[in-house]
Amino acid sequence: MEKASITLTKAHHDLAHSAIKSGEYASLSEVVRDALREWERKRQMRQMELESLREFIREGINSLDNGQKIPFDVEEIKRRGRERLASKDT
């Protein structure tokens, strides 16, 4: 393991020490390691989402190159987008 020195805001320091006092973590090192694991997981998820979007874009470009066209309905796209946003709020 590598040793590192970090600087925290008072709010983050208090939050970390509150988690330690409650028994959720044994040390500040555990808090930081857990936060880094979560950060890494989120980065990996973002990368997977980006790759999925890139694949959709490639498929769309290939479809156009092959002469395939899909009707474009802006209002339908907006409606579906609003539905997706609303479902994330619940």
MOFENSUL-V550944 format. One record per backbone hydrogen bond with DSSP energy under -1.0 kcal/mol. CO is the residue of the C=O (numbers start at 1). NH is the residue of the N-H. If there is no record, write none. Layout:
BEGIN
CO/NH + CO/NH
END
This chain:
BEGIN
9/13 + 10/14 + 11/15 + 12/16 + 13/17 + 14/18 + 15/19 + 16/20 + 17/21 + 18/22 + 19/24 + 19/25 + 20/23 + 27/31 + 28/32 + 29/33 + 30/34 + 31/35 + 32/36 + 33/37 + 34/38 + 35/39 + 36/40 + 37/41 + 38/42 + 39/43 + 40/44 + 41/45 + 42/46 + 43/47 + 44/48 + 45/49 + 46/50 + 47/51 + 48/52 + 49/53 + 50/54 + 51/55 + 52/56 + 53/57 + 54/58 + 55/59 + 56/60 + 57/61 + 58/62 + 59/63 + 60/64 + 61/65 + 62/66 + 63/68 + 64/67 + 73/77 + 74/78 + 75/79 + 76/80 + 77/81 + 78/82 + 79/83 + 80/84 + 81/85 + 82/86 + 83/87 + 84/88 + 85/89
END
